[in-house]
Amino acid sequence: MQRHASAVKAARQSVKKNERNRAARATFRSLIKKVREEAAKKYPSKEEAKKVLAPLLNETQKVLMKAASKNLIKKKTASRYVSRLSSLVN
């Protein structure tokens, strides 16, 4: 148990930060899974596949780079995810 007021406040803040970070991590992980699942599906034509996959990839890229900018994951890790997903989609 913390004794100082500053330690109590820091503990409160760390709990909030932990919840926020966990939610953000879950968001980008689920988006990555969604892109991989959609890429694994069979589409009748390439145009139809691009119509579905392009917006999903853009959204995932946006979320990953935002997570990297907030130091949730490393910048190069985010870039690696984006690179591998875009090569999978294309």
N, CA, C and O atoms as a printed pandas DataFrame, in Angstrom:
     atom_number atom_name residue_name chain_id  residue_number  x_coord  y_coord  z_coord
0              1         N          MET        A               1    0.841   -1.192    0.000
1              2        CA          MET        A               1    0.000    0.000    0.000
2              3         C          MET        A               1    0.882    1.250    0.000
3              4         O          MET        A               1    1.829    1.346    0.780
4              5         N          GLN        A               2    0.569    2.199   -0.872
5              6        CA          GLN        A               2    1.359    3.418   -0.965
6              7         C          GLN        A               2    1.041    4.334    0.210
7              8         O          GLN        A               2   -0.085    4.376    0.706
8              9         N          ARG        A               3    2.052    5.057    0.633
9             10        CA          ARG        A               3    1.857    5.958    1.764
10            11         C          ARG        A               3    1.727    7.410    1.331
11            12         O          ARG        A               3    0.994    8.181    1.951
12            13         N          HIS        A               4    2.423    7.782    0.287
13            14        CA          HIS        A               4    2.413    9.177   -0.142
14            15         C          HIS        A               4    1.281    9.420   -1.132
15            16         O          HIS        A               4    0.890    8.538   -1.897
16            17         N          ALA        A               5    0.776   10.632   -1.090
17            18        CA          ALA        A               5   -0.336   11.001   -1.975
18            19         C          ALA        A               5    0.080   10.875   -3.436
19            20         O          ALA        A               5   -0.720   10.455   -4.272
20            21         N          SER        A               6    1.334   11.236   -3.754
21            22        CA          SER        A               6    1.796   11.164   -5.133
22            23         C          SER        A               6    1.859    9.712   -5.612
23            24         O          SER        A               6    1.591    9.426   -6.778
24            25         N          ALA        A               7    2.221    8.786   -4.692
25            26        CA          ALA        A               7    2.279    7.371   -5.061
26            27         C          ALA        A               7    0.885    6.812   -5.286
27            28         O          ALA        A               7    0.677    5.982   -6.172
28            29         N          VAL        A               8   -0.069    7.266   -4.485
29            30        CA          VAL        A               8   -1.461    6.827   -4.651
30            31         C          VAL        A               8   -1.996    7.303   -5.994
31            32         O          VAL        A               8   -2.651    6.548   -6.713
32            33         N          LYS        A               9   -1.709    8.577   -6.331
33            34        CA          LYS        A               9   -2.163    9.131   -7.600
34            35         C          LYS        A               9   -1.503    8.411   -8.772
35            36         O          LYS        A               9   -2.161    8.123   -9.772
36            37         N          ALA        A              10   -0.205    8.117   -8.656
37            38        CA          ALA        A              10    0.510    7.409   -9.719
38            39         C          ALA        A              10   -0.078    6.022   -9.938
39            40         O          ALA        A              10   -0.173    5.559  -11.075
40            41         N          ALA        A              11   -0.473    5.357   -8.860
41            42        CA          ALA        A              11   -1.088    4.034   -8.973
42            43         C          ALA        A              11   -2.431    4.126   -9.694
43            44         O          ALA        A              11   -2.753    3.279  -10.527
44            45         N          ARG        A              12   -3.212    5.155   -9.373
45            46        CA          ARG        A              12   -4.502    5.366  -10.055
46            47         C          ARG        A              12   -4.283    5.606  -11.539
47            48         O          ARG        A              12   -4.980    5.040  -12.381
48            49         N          GLN        A              13   -3.306    6.452  -11.849
49            50        CA          GLN        A              13   -3.040    6.776  -13.249
50            51         C          GLN        A              13   -2.558    5.558  -14.023
51            52         O          GLN        A              13   -2.923    5.372  -15.184
52            53         N          SER        A              14   -1.738    4.728  -13.382
53            54        CA          SER        A              14   -1.215    3.557  -14.084
54            55         C          SER        A              14   -2.318    2.554  -14.393
55            56         O          SER        A              14   -2.259    1.862  -15.409
56            57         N          VAL        A              15   -3.322    2.471  -13.530
57            58        CA          VAL        A              15   -4.451    1.572  -13.798
58            59         C          VAL        A              15   -5.223    2.061  -15.021
59            60         O          VAL        A              15   -5.583    1.266  -15.889
60            61         N          LYS        A              16   -5.477    3.360  -15.089
61            62        CA          LYS        A              16   -6.193    3.936  -16.233
62            63         C          LYS        A              16   -5.401    3.741  -17.528
63            64         O          LYS        A              16   -5.955    3.372  -18.564
64            65         N          LYS        A              17   -4.091    3.999  -17.444
65            66        CA          LYS        A              17   -3.233    3.875  -18.615
66            67         C          LYS        A              17   -3.188    2.431  -19.100
67            68         O          LYS        A              17   -3.203    2.164  -20.302
68            69         N          ASN        A              18   -3.132    1.505  -18.145
69            70        CA          ASN        A              18   -3.087    0.081  -18.471
70            71         C          ASN        A              18   -4.354   -0.332  -19.220
71            72         O          ASN        A              18   -4.277   -1.053  -20.215
72            73         N          GLU        A              19   -5.514    0.118  -18.750
73            74        CA          GLU        A              19   -6.782   -0.215  -19.419
74            75         C          GLU        A              19   -6.833    0.372  -20.826
75            76         O          GLU        A              19   -7.272   -0.291  -21.766
76            77         N          ARG        A              20   -6.383    1.615  -20.965
77            78        CA          ARG        A              20   -6.402    2.274  -22.273
78            79         C          ARG        A              20   -5.479    1.559  -23.253
79            80         O          ARG        A              20   -5.837    1.329  -24.408
80            81         N          ASN        A              21   -4.281    1.210  -22.773
81            82        CA          ASN        A              21   -3.318    0.520  -23.634
82            83         C          ASN        A              21   -3.810   -0.863  -24.022
83            84         O          ASN        A              21   -3.619   -1.291  -25.160
84            85         N          ARG        A              22   -4.440   -1.567  -23.091
85            86        CA          ARG        A              22   -4.950   -2.909  -23.386
86            87         C          ARG        A              22   -6.038   -2.841  -24.451
87            88         O          ARG        A              22   -6.085   -3.682  -25.349
88            89         N          ALA        A              23   -6.908   -1.845  -24.354
89            90        CA          ALA        A              23   -7.973   -1.686  -25.345
90            91         C          ALA        A              23   -7.396   -1.368  -26.725
91            92         O          ALA        A              23   -7.849   -1.914  -27.731
92            93         N          ALA        A              24   -6.402   -0.489  -26.771
93            94        CA          ALA        A              24   -5.789   -0.122  -28.051
94            95         C          ALA        A              24   -5.074   -1.320  -28.671
95            96         O          ALA        A              24   -5.149   -1.536  -29.880
96            97         N          ARG        A              25   -4.381   -2.097  -27.840
97            98        CA          ARG        A              25   -3.690   -3.289  -28.339
98            99         C          ARG        A              25   -4.695   -4.293  -28.894
99           100         O          ARG        A              25   -4.475   -4.885  -29.951
100          101         N          ALA        A              26   -5.787   -4.478  -28.181
101          102        CA          ALA        A              26   -6.818   -5.416  -28.641
102          103         C          ALA        A              26   -7.396   -4.954  -29.974
103          104         O          ALA        A              26   -7.681   -5.777  -30.844
104          105         N          THR        A              27   -7.568   -3.650  -30.139
105          106        CA          THR        A              27   -8.119   -3.105  -31.377
106          107         C          THR        A              27   -7.226   -3.420  -32.563
107          108         O          THR        A              27   -7.701   -3.924  -33.581
108          109         N          PHE        A              28   -5.925   -3.125  -32.440
109          110        CA          PHE        A              28   -5.079   -3.364  -33.615
110          111         C          PHE        A              28   -4.835   -4.840  -33.849
111          112         O          PHE        A              28   -4.648   -5.253  -34.993
112          113         N          ARG        A              29   -4.833   -5.640  -32.810
113          114        CA          ARG        A              29   -4.665   -7.082  -33.018
114          115         C          ARG        A              29   -5.877   -7.675  -33.720
115          116         O          ARG        A              29   -5.732   -8.522  -34.602
116          117         N          SER        A              30   -7.076   -7.235  -33.335
117          118        CA          SER        A              30   -8.272   -7.758  -33.990
118          119         C          SER        A              30   -8.359   -7.292  -35.441
119          120         O          SER        A              30   -8.830   -8.032  -36.305
120          121         N          LEU        A              31   -7.907   -6.071  -35.709
121          122        CA          LEU        A              31   -7.890   -5.587  -37.091
122          123         C          LEU        A              31   -6.917   -6.396  -37.946
123          124         O          LEU        A              31   -7.219   -6.715  -39.096
124          125         N          ILE        A              32   -5.750   -6.728  -37.388
125          126        CA          ILE        A              32   -4.778   -7.542  -38.115
126          127         C          ILE        A              32   -5.379   -8.905  -38.444
127          128         O          ILE        A              32   -5.237   -9.398  -39.563
128          129         N          LYS        A              33   -6.051   -9.510  -37.466
129          130        CA          LYS        A              33   -6.694  -10.810  -37.692
130          131         C          LYS        A              33   -7.757  -10.707  -38.777
131          132         O          LYS        A              33   -7.891  -11.591  -39.624
132          133         N          LYS        A              34   -8.512   -9.608  -38.736
133          134        CA          LYS        A              34   -9.584   -9.417  -39.709
134          135         C          LYS        A              34   -9.025   -9.305  -41.126
135          136         O          LYS        A              34   -9.580   -9.884  -42.060
136          137         N          VAL        A              35   -7.927   -8.561  -41.288
137          138        CA          VAL        A              35   -7.305   -8.421  -42.610
138          139         C          VAL        A              35   -6.825   -9.782  -43.100
139          140         O          VAL        A              35   -7.031  -10.135  -44.261
140          141         N          ARG        A              36   -6.184  -10.549  -42.214
141          142        CA          ARG        A              36   -5.680  -11.867  -42.607
142          143         C          ARG        A              36   -6.814  -12.806  -42.993
143          144         O          ARG        A              36   -6.691  -13.562  -43.957
144          145         N          GLU        A              37   -7.919  -12.766  -42.249
145          146        CA          GLU        A              37   -9.067  -13.618  -42.570
146          147         C          GLU        A              37   -9.679  -13.228  -43.907
147          148         O          GLU        A              37  -10.011  -14.093  -44.717
148          149         N          GLU        A              38   -9.829  -11.930  -44.140
149          150        CA          GLU        A              38  -10.409  -11.460  -45.401
150          151         C          GLU        A              38   -9.495  -11.791  -46.580
151          152         O          GLU        A              38   -9.976  -12.105  -47.669
152          153         N          ALA        A              39   -8.189  -11.721  -46.370
153          154        CA          ALA        A              39   -7.251  -12.031  -47.444
154          155         C          ALA        A              39   -7.262  -13.518  -47.776
155          156         O          ALA        A              39   -6.979  -13.909  -48.908
156          157         N          ALA        A              40   -7.587  -14.340  -46.792
157          158        CA          ALA        A              40   -7.606  -15.792  -47.017
158          159         C          ALA        A              40   -8.859  -16.245  -47.769
159          160         O          ALA        A              40   -8.878  -17.332  -48.348
160          161         N          LYS        A              41   -9.917  -15.401  -47.760
161          162        CA          LYS        A              41  -11.152  -15.755  -48.463
162          163         C          LYS        A              41  -10.935  -15.751  -49.969
163          164         O          LYS        A              41  -10.060  -15.062  -50.492
164          165         N          LYS        A              42  -11.754  -16.536  -50.646
165          166        CA          LYS        A              42  -11.701  -16.593  -52.113
166          167         C          LYS        A              42  -12.719  -15.596  -52.675
167          168         O          LYS        A              42  -13.898  -15.623  -52.325
168          169         N          TYR        A              43  -12.236  -14.727  -53.546
169          170        CA          TYR        A              43  -13.103  -13.743  -54.184
170          171         C          TYR        A              43  -13.219  -14.070  -55.669
171          172         O          TYR        A              43  -12.275  -14.581  -56.271
172          173         N          PRO        A              44  -14.382  -13.774  -56.260
173          174        CA          PRO        A              44  -14.572  -14.070  -57.687
174          175         C          PRO        A              44  -13.623  -13.273  -58.594
175          176         O          PRO        A              44  -13.179  -13.778  -59.625
176          177         N          SER        A              45  -13.313  -12.030  -58.208
177          178        CA          SER        A              45  -12.427  -11.219  -59.049
178          179         C          SER        A              45  -11.480  -10.404  -58.169
179          180         O          SER        A              45  -11.725  -10.197  -56.980
180          181         N          LYS        A              46  -10.398   -9.952  -58.785
181          182        CA          LYS        A              46   -9.422   -9.150  -58.046
182          183         C          LYS        A              46   -9.987   -7.793  -57.659
183          184         O          LYS        A              46   -9.666   -7.254  -56.601
184          185         N          GLU        A              47  -10.835   -7.244  -58.528
185          186        CA          GLU        A              47  -11.431   -5.938  -58.244
186          187         C          GLU        A              47  -12.305   -6.000  -56.993
187          188         O          GLU        A              47  -12.282   -5.097  -56.157
188          189         N          GLU        A              48  -13.063   -7.065  -56.885
189          190        CA          GLU        A              48  -13.933   -7.242  -55.725
190          191         C          GLU        A              48  -13.107   -7.414  -54.453
191          192         O          GLU        A              48  -13.460   -6.892  -53.395
192          193         N          ALA        A              49  -12.013   -8.147  -54.570
193          194        CA          ALA        A              49  -11.132   -8.349  -53.419
194          195         C          ALA        A              49  -10.513   -7.027  -52.976
195          196         O          ALA        A              49  -10.450   -6.730  -51.783
196          197         N          LYS        A              50  -10.056   -6.232  -53.951
197          198        CA          LYS        A              50   -9.456   -4.936  -53.609
198          199         C          LYS        A              50  -10.473   -3.995  -52.986
199          200         O          LYS        A              50  -10.143   -3.207  -52.100
200          201         N          LYS        A              51  -11.729   -4.083  -53.460
201          202        CA          LYS        A              51  -12.780   -3.226  -52.930
202          203         C          LYS        A              51  -13.015   -3.506  -51.442
203          204         O          LYS        A              51  -13.324   -2.596  -50.673
204          205         N          VAL        A              52  -12.867   -4.764  -51.049
205          206        CA          VAL        A              52  -13.073   -5.154  -49.657
206          207         C          VAL        A              52  -11.811   -4.931  -48.826
207          208         O          VAL        A              52  -11.875   -4.416  -47.710
208          209         N          LEU        A              53  -10.667   -5.324  -49.379
209          210        CA          LEU        A              53   -9.432   -5.338  -48.601
210          211         C          LEU        A              53   -8.755   -3.976  -48.467
211          212         O          LEU        A              53   -8.139   -3.708  -47.436
212          213         N          ALA        A              54   -8.848   -3.120  -49.463
213          214        CA          ALA        A              54   -8.147   -1.832  -49.421
214          215         C          ALA        A              54   -8.581   -0.951  -48.251
215          216         O          ALA        A              54   -7.721   -0.453  -47.524
216          217         N          PRO        A              55   -9.884   -0.738  -48.042
217          218        CA          PRO        A              55  -10.274    0.099  -46.895
218          219         C          PRO        A              55   -9.892   -0.523  -45.552
219          220         O          PRO        A              55   -9.523    0.176  -44.609
220          221         N          LEU        A              56   -9.987   -1.841  -45.490
221          222        CA          LEU        A              56   -9.633   -2.543  -44.258
222          223         C          LEU        A              56   -8.139   -2.401  -43.971
223          224         O          LEU        A              56   -7.738   -2.199  -42.824
224          225         N          LEU        A              57   -7.328   -2.506  -45.003
225          226        CA          LEU        A              57   -5.880   -2.347  -44.850
226          227         C          LEU        A              57   -5.535   -0.913  -44.444
227          228         O          LEU        A              57   -4.677   -0.702  -43.588
228          229         N          ASN        A              58   -6.197    0.067  -45.051
229          230        CA          ASN        A              58   -5.949    1.468  -44.707
230          231         C          ASN        A              58   -6.288    1.747  -43.248
231          232         O          ASN        A              58   -5.538    2.431  -42.551
232          233         N          GLU        A              59   -7.402    1.224  -42.794
233          234        CA          GLU        A              59   -7.820    1.409  -41.401
234          235         C          GLU        A              59   -6.810    0.759  -40.455
235          236         O          GLU        A              59   -6.442    1.342  -39.435
236          237         N          THR        A              60   -6.367   -0.447  -40.799
237          238        CA          THR        A              60   -5.396   -1.150  -39.968
238          239         C          THR        A              60   -4.083   -0.390  -39.917
239          240         O          THR        A              60   -3.472   -0.269  -38.856
240          241         N          GLN        A              61   -3.649    0.121  -41.055
241          242        CA          GLN        A              61   -2.403    0.878  -41.111
242          243         C          GLN        A              61   -2.499    2.129  -40.241
243          244         O          GLN        A              61   -1.555    2.472  -39.529
244          245         N          LYS        A              62   -3.626    2.796  -40.300
245          246        CA          LYS        A              62   -3.839    4.002  -39.508
246          247         C          LYS        A              62   -3.755    3.703  -38.013
247          248         O          LYS        A              62   -3.105    4.426  -37.258
248          249         N          VAL        A              63   -4.424    2.623  -37.598
249          250        CA          VAL        A              63   -4.439    2.255  -36.188
250          251         C          VAL        A              63   -3.044    1.832  -35.724
251          252         O          VAL        A              63   -2.622    2.192  -34.624
252          253         N          LEU        A              64   -2.327    1.074  -36.554
253          254        CA          LEU        A              64   -0.981    0.630  -36.187
254          255         C          LEU        A              64   -0.019    1.810  -36.041
255          256         O          LEU        A              64    0.756    1.863  -35.086
256          257         N          MET        A              65   -0.065    2.740  -36.966
257          258        CA          MET        A              65    0.840    3.881  -36.890
258          259         C          MET        A              65    0.497    4.790  -35.709
259          260         O          MET        A              65    1.383    5.399  -35.110
260          261         N          LYS        A              66   -0.778    4.877  -35.383
261          262        CA          LYS        A              66   -1.178    5.664  -34.218
262          263         C          LYS        A              66   -0.664    5.003  -32.946
263          264         O          LYS        A              66   -0.201    5.685  -32.032
264          265         N          ALA        A              67   -0.746    3.678  -32.886
265          266        CA          ALA        A              67   -0.225    2.939  -31.737
266          267         C          ALA        A              67    1.283    3.129  -31.628
267          268         O          ALA        A              67    1.818    3.247  -30.526
268          269         N          ALA        A              68    1.964    3.160  -32.762
269          270        CA          ALA        A              68    3.413    3.363  -32.746
270          271         C          ALA        A              68    3.761    4.774  -32.289
271          272         O          ALA        A              68    4.735    4.971  -31.561
272          273         N          SER        A              69    2.977    5.747  -32.710
273          274        CA          SER        A              69    3.261    7.125  -32.315
274          275         C          SER        A              69    3.035    7.345  -30.825
275          276         O          SER        A              69    3.625    8.248  -30.232
276          277         N          LYS        A              70    2.184    6.525  -30.222
277          278        CA          LYS        A              70    1.935    6.624  -28.781
278          279         C          LYS        A              70    2.798    5.651  -27.975
279          280         O          LYS        A              70    2.558    5.428  -26.788
280          281         N          ASN        A              71    3.806    5.074  -28.638
281          282        CA          ASN        A              71    4.734    4.130  -28.011
282          283         C          ASN        A              71    4.045    2.906  -27.420
283          284         O          ASN        A              71    4.518    2.332  -26.439
284          285         N          LEU        A              72    2.944    2.516  -28.011
285          286        CA          LEU        A              72    2.268    1.290  -27.600
286          287         C          LEU        A              72    3.019    0.096  -28.169
287          288         O          LEU        A              72    3.181   -0.928  -27.506
288          289         N          ILE        A              73    3.473    0.244  -29.408
289          290        CA          ILE        A              73    4.382   -0.714  -30.030
290          291         C          ILE        A              73    5.495    0.098  -30.675
291          292         O          ILE        A              73    5.363    1.309  -30.852
292          293         N          LYS        A              74    6.594   -0.570  -31.026
293          294        CA          LYS        A              74    7.704    0.143  -31.648
294          295         C          LYS        A              74    7.356    0.501  -33.084
295          296         O          LYS        A              74    6.566   -0.179  -33.738
296          297         N          LYS        A              75    7.954    1.571  -33.553
297          298        CA          LYS        A              75    7.667    2.075  -34.895
298          299         C          LYS        A              75    8.014    1.045  -35.968
299          300         O          LYS        A              75    7.260    0.865  -36.923
300          301         N          LYS        A              76    9.143    0.375  -35.813
301          302        CA          LYS        A              76    9.561   -0.606  -36.814
302          303         C          LYS        A              76    8.667   -1.843  -36.778
303          304         O          LYS        A              76    8.467   -2.493  -37.804
304          305         N          THR        A              77    8.133   -2.169  -35.610
305          306        CA          THR        A              77    7.200   -3.291  -35.504
306          307         C          THR        A              77    5.928   -2.963  -36.266
307          308         O          THR        A              77    5.405   -3.800  -37.002
308          309         N          ALA        A              78    5.432   -1.750  -36.092
309          310        CA          ALA        A              78    4.238   -1.322  -36.817
310          311         C          ALA        A              78    4.484   -1.341  -38.318
311          312         O          ALA        A              78    3.629   -1.784  -39.084
312          313         N          SER        A              79    5.643   -0.864  -38.736
313          314        CA          SER        A              79    5.984   -0.861  -40.162
314          315         C          SER        A              79    6.059   -2.281  -40.707
315          316         O          SER        A              79    5.637   -2.546  -41.832
316          317         N          ARG        A              80    6.593   -3.181  -39.913
317          318        CA          ARG        A              80    6.701   -4.575  -40.341
318          319         C          ARG        A              80    5.310   -5.186  -40.514
319          320         O          ARG        A              80    5.056   -5.886  -41.495
320          321         N          TYR        A              81    4.408   -4.922  -39.562
321          322        CA          TYR        A              81    3.033   -5.409  -39.674
322          323         C          TYR        A              81    2.388   -4.880  -40.952
323          324         O          TYR        A              81    1.786   -5.637  -41.714
324          325         N          VAL        A              82    2.521   -3.578  -41.177
325          326        CA          VAL        A              82    1.910   -2.953  -42.354
326          327         C          VAL        A              82    2.479   -3.553  -43.633
327          328         O          VAL        A              82    1.737   -3.861  -44.566
328          329         N          SER        A              83    3.791   -3.717  -43.671
329          330        CA          SER        A              83    4.437   -4.268  -44.848
330          331         C          SER        A              83    3.944   -5.684  -45.154
331          332         O          SER        A              83    3.616   -6.004  -46.297
332          333         N          ARG        A              84    3.898   -6.505  -44.145
333          334        CA          ARG        A              84    3.481   -7.896  -44.352
334          335         C          ARG        A              84    2.005   -7.989  -44.736
335          336         O          ARG        A              84    1.625   -8.810  -45.570
336          337         N          LEU        A              85    1.180   -7.146  -44.125
337          338        CA          LEU        A              85   -0.246   -7.164  -44.474
338          339         C          LEU        A              85   -0.466   -6.664  -45.900
339          340         O          LEU        A              85   -1.268   -7.232  -46.642
340          341         N          SER        A              86    0.244   -5.602  -46.284
341          342        CA          SER        A              86    0.036   -5.087  -47.641
342          343         C          SER        A              86    0.568   -6.054  -48.697
343          344         O          SER        A              86   -0.009   -6.157  -49.780
344          345         N          SER        A              87    1.649   -6.756  -48.402
345          346        CA          SER        A              87    2.111   -7.749  -49.367
346          347         C          SER        A              87    1.139   -8.928  -49.436
347          348         O          SER        A              87    0.972   -9.532  -50.496
348          349         N          LEU        A              88    0.507   -9.253  -48.328
349          350        CA          LEU        A              88   -0.502  -10.307  -48.311
350          351         C          LEU        A              88   -1.725   -9.903  -49.137
351          352         O          LEU        A              88   -2.275  -10.711  -49.886
352          353         N          VAL        A              89   -2.138   -8.657  -48.990
353          354        CA          VAL        A              89   -3.316   -8.168  -49.717
354          355         C          VAL        A              89   -3.024   -8.059  -51.205
355          356         O          VAL        A              89   -3.865   -8.420  -52.029
356          357         N          ASN        A              90   -1.844   -7.566  -51.557
357          358        CA          ASN        A              90   -1.517   -7.377  -52.969
358          359         C          ASN        A              90   -1.044   -8.681  -53.591
359          360         O          ASN        A              90   -0.722   -8.718  -54.778
